[in-house]
């Protein structure tokens, strides 16, 4: 596409259509780059380990406090433990956009590719 726009701009130098096409092509490349970076971006392993260590430490403190205070409040402890586990699961699930319970759909890019293929077949060459 770059070469097509370049050749169109060279044949007709003050070509506003080629300028507009170039701007749109740069926008598409930028969006594509953002999608690739977000797709391949990961939470660093030390952050994940710190999150897991913090959760284990929080559950241990809750258990220790319950034991020292001789308090048998089991439902609040279960609720806090489930909340911590759920938070960790959501963070780890958001870290992997191509799998898990919240996958990122690639259908907008596939739809755009179909439109571009259809337009390239119908345009004169």
BALOBA-1460 file (C-alpha; in Angstrom, 3 decimals):
// residues 125
<rec num="1" residu="x" x="0.000" y="0.000" z="0.000"/>
<rec num="2" residu="x" x="2.897" y="2.335" z="0.741"/>
<rec num="3" residu="x" x="4.223" y="1.902" z="-2.800"/>
<rec num="4" residu="x" x="0.804" y="2.504" z="-4.348"/>
<rec num="5" residu="x" x="0.331" y="5.726" z="-2.405"/>
<rec num="6" residu="x" x="3.879" y="6.812" z="-3.173"/>
<rec num="7" residu="x" x="3.452" y="6.232" z="-6.896"/>
<rec num="8" residu="x" x="0.118" y="8.091" z="-6.866"/>
<rec num="9" residu="x" x="1.721" y="11.002" z="-5.034"/>
<rec num="10" residu="x" x="4.666" y="11.100" z="-7.453"/>
<rec num="11" residu="x" x="2.502" y="11.109" z="-10.584"/>
<rec num="12" residu="x" x="0.280" y="13.913" z="-9.289"/>
<rec num="13" residu="x" x="2.331" y="15.899" z="-6.734"/>
<rec num="14" residu="x" x="-0.385" y="18.102" z="-5.183"/>
<rec num="15" residu="x" x="-2.668" y="15.120" z="-4.620"/>
<rec num="16" residu="x" x="-4.941" y="15.579" z="-1.568"/>
<rec num="17" residu="x" x="-6.337" y="12.060" z="-1.993"/>
<rec num="18" residu="x" x="-2.877" y="10.525" z="-1.640"/>
<rec num="19" residu="x" x="-2.239" y="12.684" z="1.428"/>
<rec num="20" residu="x" x="-5.493" y="11.547" z="3.004"/>
<rec num="21" residu="x" x="-4.740" y="7.922" z="2.152"/>
<rec num="22" residu="x" x="-1.295" y="8.276" z="3.686"/>
<rec num="23" residu="x" x="-2.767" y="9.678" z="6.905"/>
<rec num="24" residu="x" x="-5.260" y="6.813" z="7.101"/>
<rec num="25" residu="x" x="-2.540" y="4.250" z="6.414"/>
<rec num="26" residu="x" x="-0.418" y="5.701" z="9.212"/>
<rec num="27" residu="x" x="-3.440" y="5.519" z="11.554"/>
<rec num="28" residu="x" x="-4.049" y="1.872" z="10.620"/>
<rec num="29" residu="x" x="-0.383" y="1.020" z="11.204"/>
<rec num="30" residu="x" x="-0.492" y="2.779" z="14.570"/>
<rec num="31" residu="x" x="-3.642" y="0.941" z="15.647"/>
<rec num="32" residu="x" x="-2.163" y="-2.356" z="14.481"/>
<rec num="33" residu="x" x="1.019" y="-1.679" z="16.469"/>
<rec num="34" residu="x" x="-1.015" y="-0.875" z="19.598"/>
<rec num="35" residu="x" x="-2.995" y="-4.094" z="19.212"/>
<rec num="36" residu="x" x="0.174" y="-6.170" z="18.822"/>
<rec num="37" residu="x" x="1.800" y="-4.535" z="21.853"/>
<rec num="38" residu="x" x="-1.301" y="-5.068" z="23.984"/>
<rec num="39" residu="x" x="-1.585" y="-8.641" z="22.731"/>
<rec num="40" residu="x" x="2.018" y="-9.496" z="23.519"/>
<rec num="41" residu="x" x="2.371" y="-7.294" z="26.610"/>
<rec num="42" residu="x" x="2.610" y="-9.222" z="29.836"/>
<rec num="43" residu="x" x="2.645" y="-8.444" z="33.516"/>
<rec num="44" residu="x" x="6.245" y="-9.015" z="34.643"/>
<rec num="45" residu="x" x="6.826" y="-12.206" z="36.607"/>
<rec num="46" residu="x" x="8.072" y="-10.395" z="39.746"/>
<rec num="47" residu="x" x="4.770" y="-8.486" z="39.884"/>
<rec num="48" residu="x" x="2.818" y="-11.742" z="39.639"/>
<rec num="49" residu="x" x="4.919" y="-13.345" z="42.374"/>
<rec num="50" residu="x" x="4.528" y="-10.261" z="44.574"/>
<rec num="51" residu="x" x="0.757" y="-10.426" z="44.101"/>
<rec num="52" residu="x" x="0.681" y="-14.114" z="45.047"/>
<rec num="53" residu="x" x="3.001" y="-13.553" z="48.033"/>
<rec num="54" residu="x" x="0.833" y="-10.668" z="49.228"/>
<rec num="55" residu="x" x="-2.294" y="-12.814" z="48.998"/>
<rec num="56" residu="x" x="-0.707" y="-15.684" z="50.952"/>
<rec num="57" residu="x" x="0.542" y="-13.224" z="53.561"/>
<rec num="58" residu="x" x="-2.916" y="-11.626" z="53.874"/>
<rec num="59" residu="x" x="-4.596" y="-15.006" z="54.360"/>
<rec num="60" residu="x" x="-1.937" y="-15.992" z="56.932"/>
<rec num="61" residu="x" x="-2.479" y="-12.750" z="58.874"/>
<rec num="62" residu="x" x="-6.242" y="-13.292" z="58.854"/>
<rec num="63" residu="x" x="-5.755" y="-16.817" z="60.161"/>
<rec num="64" residu="x" x="-3.248" y="-15.726" z="62.799"/>
<rec num="65" residu="x" x="-5.501" y="-12.929" z="64.006"/>
<rec num="66" residu="x" x="-8.458" y="-15.314" z="64.208"/>
<rec num="67" residu="x" x="-6.372" y="-17.758" z="66.238"/>
<rec num="68" residu="x" x="-4.914" y="-15.192" z="68.630"/>
<rec num="69" residu="x" x="-8.231" y="-13.474" z="69.250"/>
<rec num="70" residu="x" x="-9.948" y="-16.845" z="69.636"/>
<rec num="71" residu="x" x="-12.463" y="-15.634" z="67.096"/>
<rec num="72" residu="x" x="-14.119" y="-18.255" z="64.935"/>
<rec num="73" residu="x" x="-15.560" y="-15.868" z="62.329"/>
<rec num="74" residu="x" x="-15.314" y="-18.323" z="59.466"/>
<rec num="75" residu="x" x="-17.626" y="-16.612" z="56.916"/>
<rec num="76" residu="x" x="-15.619" y="-13.344" z="56.815"/>
<rec num="77" residu="x" x="-12.369" y="-15.283" z="56.425"/>
<rec num="78" residu="x" x="-13.817" y="-17.314" z="53.579"/>
<rec num="79" residu="x" x="-15.151" y="-14.152" z="51.929"/>
<rec num="80" residu="x" x="-11.782" y="-12.379" z="52.129"/>
<rec num="81" residu="x" x="-9.968" y="-15.458" z="50.837"/>
<rec num="82" residu="x" x="-12.354" y="-15.778" z="47.886"/>
<rec num="83" residu="x" x="-12.012" y="-12.055" z="47.178"/>
<rec num="84" residu="x" x="-8.212" y="-12.330" z="47.107"/>
<rec num="85" residu="x" x="-8.323" y="-15.427" z="44.897"/>
<rec num="86" residu="x" x="-10.799" y="-13.752" z="42.551"/>
<rec num="87" residu="x" x="-8.634" y="-10.637" z="42.295"/>
<rec num="88" residu="x" x="-5.566" y="-12.692" z="41.478"/>
<rec num="89" residu="x" x="-7.498" y="-14.701" z="38.899"/>
<rec num="90" residu="x" x="-8.811" y="-11.563" z="37.173"/>
<rec num="91" residu="x" x="-5.332" y="-9.986" z="37.063"/>
<rec num="92" residu="x" x="-3.812" y="-13.138" z="35.599"/>
<rec num="93" residu="x" x="-6.724" y="-13.513" z="33.158"/>
<rec num="94" residu="x" x="-6.335" y="-9.933" z="31.923"/>
<rec num="95" residu="x" x="-2.639" y="-10.665" z="31.417"/>
<rec num="96" residu="x" x="-3.499" y="-13.261" z="28.747"/>
<rec num="97" residu="x" x="-5.949" y="-11.653" z="26.302"/>
<rec num="98" residu="x" x="-6.062" y="-14.639" z="23.929"/>
<rec num="99" residu="x" x="-7.385" y="-17.124" z="26.496"/>
<rec num="100" residu="x" x="-9.325" y="-17.254" z="29.744"/>
<rec num="101" residu="x" x="-12.814" y="-16.009" z="30.580"/>
<rec num="102" residu="x" x="-12.268" y="-12.559" z="28.997"/>
<rec num="103" residu="x" x="-10.657" y="-13.135" z="25.574"/>
<rec num="104" residu="x" x="-10.028" y="-10.203" z="23.246"/>
<rec num="105" residu="x" x="-11.981" y="-10.652" z="20.046"/>
<rec num="106" residu="x" x="-10.099" y="-10.416" z="16.766"/>
<rec num="107" residu="x" x="-13.314" y="-10.027" z="14.756"/>
<rec num="108" residu="x" x="-12.863" y="-6.253" z="14.141"/>
<rec num="109" residu="x" x="-9.516" y="-6.903" z="12.451"/>
<rec num="110" residu="x" x="-10.954" y="-9.826" z="10.463"/>
<rec num="111" residu="x" x="-13.886" y="-7.641" z="9.395"/>
<rec num="112" residu="x" x="-11.494" y="-4.894" z="8.296"/>
<rec num="113" residu="x" x="-9.404" y="-7.409" z="6.348"/>
<rec num="114" residu="x" x="-12.568" y="-8.617" z="4.579"/>
<rec num="115" residu="x" x="-13.535" y="-5.056" z="3.660"/>
<rec num="116" residu="x" x="-10.050" y="-4.348" z="2.340"/>
<rec num="117" residu="x" x="-10.057" y="-7.570" z="0.288"/>
<rec num="118" residu="x" x="-13.485" y="-6.762" z="-1.108"/>
<rec num="119" residu="x" x="-12.435" y="-3.207" z="-1.998"/>
<rec num="120" residu="x" x="-9.244" y="-4.388" z="-3.662"/>
<rec num="121" residu="x" x="-11.206" y="-6.827" z="-5.836"/>
<rec num="122" residu="x" x="-13.720" y="-4.211" z="-6.980"/>
<rec num="123" residu="x" x="-11.282" y="-1.342" z="-7.573"/>
<rec num="124" residu="x" x="-9.871" y="-0.868" z="-11.075"/>
<rec num="125" residu="x" x="-6.167" y="-1.536" z="-11.484"/>
